[in-house]
Amino acid sequence: MKLSFSAEDEQFRQEVASWLRDNLSGEFEKLKGRGGPGDEHSFPQERKVWEQKLAQGKWTCVGWPQAYGGRGCSIEQQVIFFEEYARARAPGRMGHIGEGLTGPTLIAYGTQAQRDKYLPGILDGTQFWCQGYSEPGAGSDLANVKTRAAFDQASGKWRINGQKVWTSLAHESDYCFVIARTDPGSVGHKGLGFFLVEMDQPGIQVRPIEQITGTSEFNEVFFDDAECSSEDIVGEPGEGWKVAMGLLGFERGVSTLGQQMLFQNEFDEVVRLARSNGAASDPVIRQRIARAHTELKIMRYNSMRMLSGQSTGDGSLQKEALIYKLFWATWHRSLGELAMDVMGPECEILDAPPYALNRLQSMYLFVRADTIYGGTNQIQRNIIAERGLGMPKEPRGTL
């Protein structure tokens, strides 16, 4: 496991830090520390402009191969970029779904025509993507999707009908990749397709879901004969599960180290508050702060181990990656509880609507969802048991 970086990599770190320091100023100064989970409602249009600024500096898609417009950065340099980006308190990325999921998926599974059509807009920060996976009856059980896609011979297009839910930033997105059932008689993993769908069309309706924080970064998306070109299915009909699982592998990539730096920023804010308001004099609070610090370091070392390991060769996740989501989600939820206790009981009361939550209050409310979305903690434990430890699969009922 590599825990340090070469002199060349450290020089790259200085380049990243210097560019961010010079450019996170002027019109972008107000974006520092804004955006990202729980704060996606902040400055969405300005953050889209920031994406174009990043593209001008060639700081979008740093891990993509140079042949597809990226920098072709090594794993170590990608880690450094995400760490320095978070350290600089640069704004939450509006293009992270396209850059981290859509692009790598098209590079791995798409046609050259699909790459030519969609990669440039992701690279230059002008086109934004959302993820059409979860449904009301298919959250953690993705294979239970009911959204249908039927090929219309007359128009030569796919027509998609159904509903997706918890679709982050759908209201700000130009495109959505959608898992839909191409074989009406299929069940489970079979008979699925992976579609690239334009959002701005009559057959798509986006409805915001108001969260406990009072904001809406998630949405319901309804498809009513939404159209998709015959050239915009990735892989063949019936291969959607393979593509979808390949995409989820990219989700656990080097950006996890940037996520941890964001966690570090939140942790540091809690520590500063504990020192300033006297909460740090409480030995129980001090013990909980020490535990949060220790577990954050463990999270980092496991990620470094995960990124240092060899590929399995079949697209499946290494065992180190299987524990990551369970660990960080549980840790983050606990950090929210610690933040509330550091702020004291008065933080539980606000005078009257509209309720102006501070950042730690908002974080506490939002992280209640961390152990649910992306696979609940219970589902994550099943994955660890079955795929990581080789234990018997949980019994399933029959229909």
LOSEMI-668524 format. One record per residue: residue in three letters; x, y, z of N, C-alpha, C in turn. Coordinates in steps of 0.05 Angstrom, whole numbers. Layout:
! residues N
    aa   n_east   n_north     n_up   ca_east   ca_north    ca_up   c_east   c_north     c_up
   ALA        X         Y        Z         X          Y        Z        X         Y        Z
...
! end
This chain:
! residues 399
    aa   n_east   n_north     n_up   ca_east   ca_north    ca_up   c_east   c_north     c_up
   MET       17       -24        0         0          0        0       17        25        0
   LYS       12        44      -18        27         68      -20       15        90       -2
   LEU       30       101       16        21        121       34       34       148       30
   SER       52       149       10        67        174        5       68       178      -25
   PHE       78       202      -33        78        209      -61      107       216      -69
   SER      112       213      -95       139        219     -106      143       249     -107
   ALA      169       257     -112       175        285     -115      160       297     -138
   GLU      157       282     -160       143        291     -183      113       296     -177
   ASP      102       277     -161        74        280     -153       70       305     -135
   GLU       89       309     -117        87        332      -99       89       358     -115
   GLN      105       358     -137       106        382     -154       79       386     -168
   PHE       66       364     -176        40        366     -187       20       378     -166
   ARG       23       370     -141         6        380     -120        8       411     -119
   GLN       33       421     -121        37        450     -120       24       464     -143
   GLU       24       450     -167        11        462     -190      -19       464     -186
   VAL      -31       443     -176       -60        443     -171      -67       464     -150
   ALA      -52       465     -128       -58        483     -106      -55       512     -116
   SER      -34       517     -132       -29        544     -142      -52       553     -160
   TRP      -60       536     -178       -81        544     -197     -107       550     -182
   LEU     -114       533     -163      -139        537     -147     -137       563     -131
   ARG     -114       569     -120      -110        593     -104     -113       618     -122
   ASP     -103       617     -146      -104        640     -164     -132       644     -176
   ASN     -147       622     -179      -173        624     -193     -198       624     -176
   LEU     -195       615     -151      -218        616     -133     -219       644     -120
   SER     -222       664     -137      -222        692     -128     -242       707     -145
   GLY     -245       732     -139      -264        749     -155     -292       738     -154
   GLU     -303       733     -178      -331        723     -179     -335       695     -167
   PHE     -313       680     -164      -315        653     -153     -309       652     -123
   GLU     -301       674     -111      -295        674      -82     -319       665      -65
   LYS     -343       673      -73      -366        667      -57     -374       637      -59
   LEU     -361       622      -78      -368        594      -81     -352       576      -62
   LYS     -333       587      -48      -316        570      -31     -333       556       -9
   GLY     -330       530       -8      -344        515       12     -373       510        6
   ARG     -383       518      -17      -411        515      -24     -415       493      -44
   GLY     -440       483      -44      -447        461      -62     -440       434      -50
   GLY     -446       413      -65      -441        386      -54     -465       376      -39
   PRO     -464       350      -30      -487        338      -16     -497       355        7
   GLY     -523       360        8      -535        376       29     -535       406       23
   ASP     -520       414        2      -518        442       -4     -519       447      -34
   GLU     -530       428      -49      -530        429      -78     -547       453      -88
   HIS     -565       463      -71      -582        485      -80     -566       512      -82
   SER     -542       512      -72      -527        537      -71     -513       543      -97
   PHE     -518       566     -109      -504        577     -132     -501       557     -155
   PRO     -523       544     -164      -519        524     -185     -509       536     -212
   GLN     -520       559     -219      -511        571     -245     -482       581     -244
   GLU     -475       593     -221      -447        602     -218     -428       578     -217
   ARG     -437       556     -206      -419        533     -205     -417       520     -233
   LYS     -437       523     -250      -434        514     -277     -413       531     -292
   VAL     -413       557     -287      -392        574     -298     -365       566     -288
   TRP     -363       558     -263      -338        549     -251     -328       523     -266
   GLU     -347       506     -274      -339        482     -289     -325       490     -314
   GLN     -335       511     -328      -322        520     -352     -294       532     -346
   LYS     -292       545     -323      -266        555     -315     -246       532     -311
   LEU     -255       511     -297      -238        488     -293     -230       476     -320
   ALA     -249       475     -339      -243        464     -365     -221       480     -380
   GLN     -223       506     -377      -203        523     -390     -175       518     -380
   GLY     -173       510     -354      -148        503     -342     -140       474     -346
   LYS     -157       459     -360      -154        430     -365     -155       415     -338
   TRP     -173       423     -320      -176        410     -294     -202       394     -292
   THR     -216       391     -314      -238        371     -314     -227       345     -325
   CYS     -238       323     -316      -232        296     -326     -202       290     -326
   VAL     -189       296     -304      -160        293     -303     -151       264     -306
   GLY     -168       245     -298      -161        217     -300     -168       204     -326
   TRP     -183       218     -343      -189        206     -369     -164       203     -386
   PRO     -163       183     -403      -140        180     -421     -136       205     -439
   GLN     -112       211     -446      -107        235     -463     -121       232     -490
   ALA     -124       207     -499      -137        202     -525     -166       212     -525
   TYR     -178       215     -501      -206        223     -499     -208       251     -487
   GLY     -186       266     -487      -186        294     -478     -178       298     -449
   GLY     -172       278     -434      -164        281     -406     -134       286     -404
   ARG     -125       288     -379       -97        292     -374      -82       266     -372
   GLY      -97       244     -369       -84        218     -366      -67       216     -341
   CYS      -77       229     -320       -62        230     -294      -61       202     -282
   SER      -39       197     -268       -37        172     -253      -56       171     -230
   ILE      -60       148     -218       -77        145     -195      -68       165     -173
   GLU      -41       166     -169       -31        184     -148      -37       213     -154
   GLN      -35       221     -179       -40        249     -185      -70       255     -184
   GLN      -87       236     -191      -116        240     -187     -123       243     -158
   VAL     -111       227     -141      -116        230     -112     -108       258     -103
   ILE      -84       267     -112       -75        293     -104      -94       315     -113
   PHE     -104       313     -138      -122        333     -148     -147       335     -131
   PHE     -159       313     -125      -184        313     -109     -178       323      -80
   GLU     -156       316      -70      -149        325      -43     -145       355      -42
   GLU     -130       366      -61      -125        394      -62     -150       410      -69
   TYR     -167       399      -85      -192        412      -92     -209       416      -67
   ALA     -211       395      -51      -226        397      -26     -212       415       -6
   ARG     -185       413       -4      -170        429       15     -174       459        9
   ALA     -176       466      -17      -180        494      -24     -209       503      -20
   ARG     -226       485      -11      -255        491       -7     -267       500      -33
   ALA     -258       488      -55      -270        494      -81     -299       483      -82
   PRO     -316       494      -98      -345        487      -96     -351       459     -105
   GLY     -373       448      -95      -382        422     -104     -386       421     -134
   ARG     -377       400     -146      -376        397     -175     -404       393     -186
   MET     -412       409     -205      -437        405     -220     -434       383     -241
   GLY     -409       378     -249      -404        358     -270     -395       332     -261
   HIS     -397       325     -235      -384        301     -225     -397       276     -236
   ILE     -423       276     -242      -436        252     -252     -426       246     -281
   GLY     -424       267     -297      -414        263     -324     -385       255     -324
   GLU     -369       270     -308      -340        265     -308     -333       238     -296
   GLY     -346       231     -273      -338        208     -258     -352       182     -266
   LEU     -376       185     -278      -392        161     -284     -398       158     -314
   THR     -411       178     -326      -419        176     -354     -394       173     -372
   GLY     -375       191     -369      -351        190     -386     -336       164     -385
   PRO     -327       155     -361      -313        129     -360     -329       106     -370
   THR     -356       107     -367      -373         85     -377     -373        85     -407
   LEU     -375       108     -420      -374        109     -449     -347       102     -460
   ILE     -326       109     -446      -299        102     -455     -296        71     -454
   ALA     -308        59     -433      -305         30     -430     -325        14     -447
   TYR     -349        24     -450      -370          7     -462     -384        20     -486
   GLY     -380        46     -490      -394         60     -511     -382        56     -539
   THR     -397        66     -559      -387         66     -586     -371        92     -591
   GLN     -355        92     -612      -340        116     -618     -359       139     -624
   ALA     -382       134     -636      -401        155     -642     -412       167     -616
   GLN     -417       150     -596      -427        160     -571     -405       177     -557
   ARG     -381       168     -558      -359        183     -546     -356       211     -560
   ASP     -357       211     -586      -355        236     -601     -377       255     -595
   LYS     -401       244     -589      -424        261     -584     -425       272     -556
   TYR     -417       256     -536      -422        264     -509     -397       273     -493
   LEU     -373       262     -499      -350        269     -483     -342       298     -484
   PRO     -343       311     -508      -334        339     -508     -350       357     -490
   GLY     -377       354     -487      -393        371     -470     -386       367     -440
   ILE     -378       342     -433      -369        337     -406     -342       350     -401
   LEU     -324       347     -420      -297        358     -417     -297       388     -415
   ASP     -314       402     -430      -313        431     -430     -332       444     -409
   GLY     -346       427     -394      -362        437     -372     -388       451     -381
   THR     -399       442     -403      -423        455     -413     -447       437     -413
   GLN     -444       411     -409      -466        392     -409     -465       375     -384
   PHE     -488       372     -371      -489        360     -344     -508       336     -344
   TRP     -501       317     -327      -514        291     -327     -526       285     -300
   CYS     -547       268     -300      -558        256     -275     -561       226     -280
   GLN     -568       212     -258      -568        183     -258     -596       172     -255
   GLY     -606       157     -274      -632        146     -273     -632       116     -265
   TYR     -626       111     -240      -625         83     -230     -649        77     -212
   SER     -650        90     -189      -670         83     -168     -698        88     -177
   GLU     -716        71     -167      -745         74     -172     -759        70     -145
   PRO     -785        77     -144      -799         73     -118     -798        45     -108
   GLY     -797        25     -126      -795         -3     -117     -768       -16     -123
   ALA     -749         1     -130      -722         -9     -137     -701        11     -127
   GLY     -696        11     -101      -676         28      -90     -650        13      -88
   SER     -647         0      -65      -623        -18      -61     -625       -42      -79
   ASP     -649       -51      -87      -652        -74     -104     -655       -64     -133
   LEU     -633       -56     -145      -633        -43     -171     -645       -61     -193
   ALA     -641       -88     -189      -650       -106     -210     -681      -108     -211
   ASN     -695       -94     -194      -724        -95     -193     -736       -72     -209
   VAL     -721       -59     -227      -731        -36     -241     -755       -44     -259
   LYS     -774       -25     -261      -798        -30     -276     -800       -11     -301
   THR     -784        10     -301      -784         28     -324     -780        12     -350
   ARG     -796        18     -371      -795          2     -395     -784        18     -418
   ALA     -771         4     -436      -762         16     -461     -770        -2     -484
   ALA     -785         9     -503      -794         -7     -526     -785         7     -551
   PHE     -775        -8     -570      -766          3     -595     -789         7     -614
   ASP     -792        32     -624      -813         40     -642     -803        38     -671
   GLN     -811        18     -685      -801         14     -712     -807        37     -731
   ALA     -831        50     -726      -839         71     -744     -820        95     -742
   SER     -813       103     -718      -796        127     -714     -767       119     -713
   GLY     -761        94     -708      -733         85     -705     -721        94     -679
   LYS     -738        99     -659      -728        108     -633     -739        90     -611
   TRP     -725        91     -588      -735         78     -564     -754        97     -550
   ARG     -776        85     -539      -795        100     -523     -794        90     -495
   ILE     -789       108     -476      -785        101     -448     -808       110     -431
   ASN     -819        92     -415      -841         98     -397     -835        87     -369
   GLY     -840       104     -349      -835         95     -321     -827       118     -304
   GLN     -816       112     -281      -809        133     -261     -783       127     -248
   LYS     -767       147     -244      -742        146     -228     -745       164     -204
   VAL     -730       159     -183      -733        175     -159     -706       179     -146
   TRP     -704       200     -129      -679        207     -116     -657       215     -137
   THR     -666       227     -158      -648        234     -180     -635       261     -174
   SER     -610       260     -165      -596        284     -157     -592       303     -181
   LEU     -598       328     -177      -594        350     -196     -607       344     -223
   ALA     -628       329     -224      -642        325     -249     -652       351     -261
   HIS     -660       370     -243      -670        396     -252     -648       413     -264
   GLU     -623       406     -261      -601        421     -271     -586       406     -294
   SER     -597       384     -302      -582        366     -320     -592       367     -349
   ASP     -574       363     -367      -581        362     -396     -587       334     -405
   TYR     -575       314     -392      -578        286     -400     -580       269     -375
   CYS     -592       245     -379      -594        225     -358     -588       198     -369
   PHE     -571       182     -356      -568        154     -364     -589       138     -348
   VAL     -604       122     -363      -628        109     -352     -626        78     -356
   ILE     -631        64     -334      -634         35     -335     -663        29     -339
   ALA     -670        14     -361      -698          8     -367     -699       -21     -377
   ARG     -723       -32     -375      -727        -60     -383     -735       -62     -412
   THR     -718       -74     -428      -723        -77     -457     -739      -102     -464
   ASP     -738      -121     -446      -754       -146     -450     -776      -147     -430
   PRO     -801      -143     -439      -824       -141     -420     -827      -165     -402
   GLY     -819      -188     -411      -822       -212     -395     -799      -219     -377
   SER     -778      -202     -377      -754       -208     -361     -758      -200     -332
   VAL     -741      -212     -315      -740       -205     -287     -711      -203     -278
   GLY     -706      -190     -256      -679       -189     -245     -659      -175     -263
   HIS     -636      -186     -265      -613       -174     -280     -616      -176     -310
   LYS     -634      -193     -319      -636       -198     -348     -655      -178     -361
   GLY     -651      -174     -387      -671       -159     -403     -670      -129     -398
   LEU     -647      -118     -390      -645        -89     -384     -628       -75     -406
   GLY     -633       -50     -409      -617        -33     -427     -607        -9     -413
   PHE     -585         3     -423      -573         27     -411     -575        49     -432
   PHE     -591        69     -427      -598         90     -446     -587       117     -439
   LEU     -580       133     -459      -571        160     -456     -594       178     -466
   VAL     -606       192     -447      -632        206     -453     -630       236     -449
   GLU     -639       251     -469      -639        280     -467     -662       288     -448
   MET     -656       306     -429      -676        314     -409     -697       334     -420
   ASP     -688       352     -438      -706        373     -447     -723       363     -471
   GLN     -744       349     -463      -763        339     -483     -790       336     -470
   PRO     -812       336     -486      -839        335     -475     -845       311     -458
   GLY     -832       288     -464      -839        264     -450     -826       261     -422
   ILE     -812       281     -412      -799        279     -386     -809       302     -368
   GLN     -817       294     -344      -825        313     -324     -809       309     -298
   VAL     -798       331     -288      -781        331     -264     -796       344     -241
   ARG     -799       330     -219      -813        341     -195     -793       341     -172
   PRO     -789       364     -159      -770        364     -136     -781       349     -112
   ILE     -763       338      -96      -770        325      -71     -759       343      -49
   GLU     -776       354      -32      -766        371      -11     -755       354       12
   GLN     -731       361       20      -717        345       41     -723       357       68
   ILE     -713       343       89      -717        352      116     -702       378      121
   THR     -682       384      104      -668        409      107     -683       433       95
   GLY     -706       427       81      -721        448       68     -713       454       40
   THR     -692       441       30      -683        445        3     -689       421      -15
   SER     -684       424      -40      -691        402      -59     -668       398      -79
   GLU     -652       378      -74      -631        371      -93     -638       345     -107
   PHE     -656       330      -95      -666        305     -107     -692       310     -122
   ASN     -699       292     -140      -723        295     -156     -735       268     -162
   GLU     -761       269     -168      -774        247     -183     -774       254     -212
   VAL     -769       235     -229      -769        239     -258     -788       220     -271
   PHE     -807       230     -286      -828        214     -299     -823       213     -329
   PHE     -823       189     -340      -819        185     -369     -846       176     -381
   ASP     -856       192     -399      -881        186     -413     -876       187     -443
   ASP     -869       163     -454      -861        162     -482     -838       180     -488
   ALA     -819       182     -469      -795        197     -474     -779       183     -496
   GLU     -767       198     -514      -753        187     -537     -723       185     -532
   CYS     -711       164     -543      -683        160     -542     -674       149     -569
   SER     -654       161     -581      -645        152     -607     -635       123     -606
   SER     -638       109     -628      -629         82     -630     -599        80     -626
   GLU     -584       102     -631      -555        102     -628     -547       107     -599
   ASP     -567       112     -581      -560        121     -554     -566        99     -533
   ILE     -566        74     -541      -565         53     -521     -536        43     -520
   VAL     -526        41     -495      -498         32     -491     -498         2     -489
   GLY     -484       -11     -507      -485        -40     -509     -510       -49     -523
   GLU     -516       -74     -523      -540        -85     -536     -563       -86     -516
   PRO     -588       -87     -526      -610        -92     -508     -606      -118     -493
   GLY     -610      -117     -467      -605       -140     -450     -578      -139     -436
   GLU     -560      -120     -444      -534       -118     -431     -532       -95     -411
   GLY     -556       -84     -404      -556        -61     -387     -544       -66     -359
   TRP     -548       -90     -349      -538        -96     -322     -507       -95     -322
   LYS     -495      -107     -342      -466       -107     -344     -455       -78     -344
   VAL     -468       -61     -360      -459        -33     -362     -463       -19     -336
   ALA     -487       -24     -324      -494        -10     -298     -474       -18     -276
   MET     -466       -43     -275      -448        -52     -254     -420       -41     -259
   GLY     -412       -39     -285      -387        -27     -292     -386         2     -283
   LEU     -408        16     -286      -409         44     -278     -406        46     -248
   LEU     -419        29     -232      -417         31     -203     -388        26     -194
   GLY     -373        11     -209      -345          7     -202     -329        34     -204
   PHE     -336        51     -224      -323         77     -226     -331        95     -203
   GLU     -354        90     -191      -364        107     -169     -346       105     -145
   ARG     -331        83     -142      -315         79     -119     -285        84     -126
   GLY     -281       104     -143      -254        109     -152     -239       130     -135
   VAL     -220       144     -148      -202        162     -133     -217       186     -120
   SER     -241       193     -130      -255        215     -118     -261       210      -89
   THR     -260       185      -80      -265        179      -52     -246       194      -34
   LEU     -221       198      -43      -202        213      -27     -209       242      -24
   GLY     -221       254      -45      -231        281      -44     -255       283      -25
   GLN     -272       262      -26      -294        261       -7     -284       262       22
   GLN     -263       248       27      -252        247       54     -240       274       62
   MET     -230       289       44      -220        316       51     -243       334       58
   LEU     -266       330       44      -290        345       52     -298       338       80
   PHE     -297       312       86      -302        303      114     -283       316      133
   GLN     -258       318      125      -238        330      142     -245       360      147
   ASN     -254       374      127      -262        402      130     -285       404      151
   GLU     -305       386      149      -327        386      168     -317       380      196
   PHE     -300       360      198      -289        352      224     -274       376      236
   ASP     -257       389      220      -242        412      231     -260       434      241
   GLU     -283       438      227      -302        458      235     -314       451      262
   VAL     -320       425      266      -330        416      292     -310       420      314
   VAL     -285       414      309      -263        418      328     -260       447      336
   ARG     -260       465      315      -258        494      320     -280       503      338
   LEU     -304       494      333      -327        503      349     -325       492      377
   ALA     -316       467      381      -313        456      407     -293       471      424
   ARG     -272       481      411      -252        496      425     -262       524      433
   SER     -278       536      414      -287        563      419     -309       565      439
   ASN     -327       545      440      -350        547      458     -347       531      484
   GLY     -323       519      487      -318        505      512     -326       476      513
   ALA     -338       466      491      -347        438      491     -324       419      493
   ALA     -300       428      485      -277        410      485     -267       404      514
   SER     -278       419      533      -270        413      561     -285       389      572
   ASP     -306       380      558      -321        357      566     -305       332      558
   PRO     -297       314      576      -280        291      569     -294       272      550
   VAL     -320       270      551      -335        252      533     -334       264      505
   ILE     -338       290      502      -336        303      476     -308       299      464
   ARG     -287       303      481      -260        299      472     -255       271      462
   GLN     -266       251      477      -263        224      468     -276       218      442
   ARG     -300       230      437      -314        226      412     -300       240      389
   ILE     -288       263      395      -272        277      374     -248       260      366
   ALA     -235       248      386      -211        231      381     -219       207      365
   ARG     -242       195      371      -252        172      356     -258       180      327
   ALA     -271       203      323      -277        212      296     -251       216      280
   HIS     -231       228      293      -205        233      280     -193       206      272
   THR     -192       187      290      -180        161      285     -194       147      262
   GLU     -220       146      262      -235        132      241     -232       145      214
   LEU     -229       172      214      -224        186      189     -197       177      177
   LYS     -177       174      194      -151        164      184     -153       135      174
   ILE     -168       119      188      -173         91      179     -186        91      152
   MET     -205       109      148      -219        110      122     -199       117      100
   ARG     -181       136      106      -161        143       86     -143       120       79
   TYR     -133       106      100      -114         84       95     -127        62       80
   ASN     -152        56       85      -166         35       70     -169        43       41
   SER     -175        69       36      -178         78        8     -151        76       -6
   MET     -129        83        7      -103         81       -5      -97        51      -11
   ARG     -105        34        7      -101          5        2     -118        -4      -22
   MET     -143         6      -23      -161         -1      -45     -150         9      -72
   LEU     -139        33      -73      -129         44      -98     -102        32     -105
   SER      -87        22      -85       -61         10      -91      -62       -18     -101
   GLY      -86       -31      -97       -89        -59     -104      -90       -64     -134
   GLN      -87       -89     -141       -89        -96     -169     -118      -100     -178
   SER     -123       -95     -203      -150        -99     -213     -157      -129     -212
   THR     -183      -134     -208      -192       -162     -208     -194      -173     -236
   GLY     -195      -156     -256      -195       -165     -283     -223      -171     -294
   ASP     -243      -174     -277      -270       -180     -287     -289      -158     -281
   GLY     -280      -134     -273      -297       -112     -268     -309      -111     -241
   SER     -304      -132     -225      -316       -133     -198     -298      -117     -178
   LEU     -310      -109     -156      -296        -92     -137     -278      -109     -119
   GLN     -255       -98     -112      -238       -111      -93     -252      -112      -66
   LYS     -243      -130      -49      -255       -133      -22     -253      -107       -6
   GLU     -230       -93       -9      -226        -68        6     -248       -48       -1
   ALA     -257       -48      -26      -277        -29      -35     -305       -36      -24
   LEU     -310       -61      -18      -336        -69       -9     -344       -57       17
   ILE     -324       -51       34      -331        -40       61     -332       -10       61
   TYR     -325         3       39      -321         32       40     -347        47       46
   LYS     -368        41       32      -393         56       34     -405        53       62
   LEU     -405        28       73      -415         24      100     -399        40      120
   PHE     -373        41      117      -356         54      137     -360        84      136
   TRP     -359        96      112      -361        125      111     -388       135      118
   ALA     -409       121      110      -436        130      116     -442       130      146
   THR     -433       109      160      -437        107      188     -420       128      203
   TRP     -395       132      193      -378        153      205     -391       181      202
   HIS     -400       187      178      -411        213      173     -436       219      189
   ARG     -453       199      192      -477        202      209     -468       208      238
   SER     -448       194      248      -439        199      275     -427       227      278
   LEU     -413       236      257      -402        263      258     -424       284      260
   GLY     -446       280      246      -469        298      249     -480       299      277
   GLU     -481       276      290      -491        275      318     -471       289      336
   LEU     -445       285      331      -425        299      347     -427       329      344
   ALA     -431       338      319      -434        367      314     -457       379      330
   MET     -479       365      331      -502        375      346     -496       377      376
   ASP     -482       357      386      -476        357      415     -455       379      421
   VAL     -437       384      403      -418        406      407     -432       433      406
   MET     -451       436      388      -466        461      387     -483       466      412
   GLY     -492       444      424      -508        447      449     -538       445      443
   PRO     -554       442      464      -583        438      460     -597       461      446
   GLU     -586       485      448      -600        508      435     -600       505      405
   CYS     -583       489      394      -582        486      365     -606       470      354
   GLU     -621       458      372      -644        442      364     -669       460      360
   ILE     -667       486      366      -690        504      366     -684       527      347
   LEU     -703       532      329      -702        555      311     -728       571      316
   ASP     -726       597      313      -748        614      320     -774       609      304
   ALA     -772       611      278      -795        609      261     -787       606      232
   PRO     -804       596      215      -797        593      187     -794       621      174
   PRO     -778       623      153      -762        602      141     -738       596      159
   TYR     -733       570      163      -712        562      181     -684       564      168
   ALA     -669       583      178      -642        587      167     -622       569      182
   LEU     -618       545      171      -600        526      184     -571       535      179
   ASN     -554       532      200      -525        536      195     -514       510      182
   ARG     -489       511      174      -478        489      158     -478       463      174
   LEU     -472       464      200      -471        439      216     -498       428      221
   GLN     -518       446      225      -545        436      228     -555       422      203
   SER     -549       435      180      -557        423      154     -543       397      150
   MET     -517       396      157      -502        371      154     -514       349      171
   TYR     -521       355      196      -533        335      213     -559       323      201
   LEU     -576       341      190      -601        331      179     -596       315      153
   PHE     -578       324      137      -573        310      111     -561       283      115
   VAL     -542       280      134      -527        255      136     -545       233      147
   ARG     -569       239      155      -588        217      162     -593       200      138
   ALA     -590       211      114      -595        196       90     -571       180       81
   ASP     -547       185       91      -523        172       81     -524       142       84
   THR     -536       132      105      -537        103      110     -560        90       95
   ILE     -574       106       78      -597         95       63     -591        95       33
   TYR     -583       119       22      -580        120       -8     -555       105      -16
   GLY     -555        97      -41      -531         83      -52     -529        55      -40
   GLY     -550        44      -29      -549         18      -16     -549        22       15
   THR     -570        14       28      -572         17       57     -549         2       71
   ASN     -545         9       97      -525         -5      112     -530       -35      113
   GLN     -556       -43      114      -563        -71      115     -555       -85       88
   ILE     -560       -71       66      -552        -82       40     -522       -84       38
   GLN     -508       -63       48      -479        -64       47     -467       -87       62
   ARG     -479       -94       85      -470       -117      101     -475      -143       86
   ASN     -497      -145       72      -502       -168       56     -481      -171       34
   ILE     -474      -149       21      -454       -149        0     -427      -159       11
   ILE     -419      -148       34      -394       -156       46     -394      -186       53
   ALA     -417      -195       64      -419       -224       72     -418      -242       47
   GLU     -433      -235       27      -436       -254        4     -412      -252      -15
   ARG     -404      -227      -23      -384       -224      -43     -356      -223      -31
   GLY     -353      -212       -7      -327       -210        5     -319      -234       21
   LEU     -338      -246       37      -332       -268       55     -341      -295       44
   GLY     -355      -295       22      -364       -320       10     -385      -335       26
   MET     -400      -320       42      -421       -333       58     -446      -339       41
   PRO     -463      -357       50      -487       -364       34     -504      -339       30
   LYS     -517      -338        7      -534       -315        1     -559      -315       19
   GLU     -569      -291       24      -593       -289       40     -617      -301       25
   PRO     -633      -317       39      -656       -330       26     -675      -308       14
   ARG     -684      -313      -10      -703       -295      -23     -729      -309      -28
   GLY     -750      -294      -25      -777       -305      -30     -781      -309      -60
   THR     -800      -324      -68      -807       -329      -96     -833      -315     -102
   LEU     -835      -305     -127      -859       -292     -136     -879      -312     -148
! end
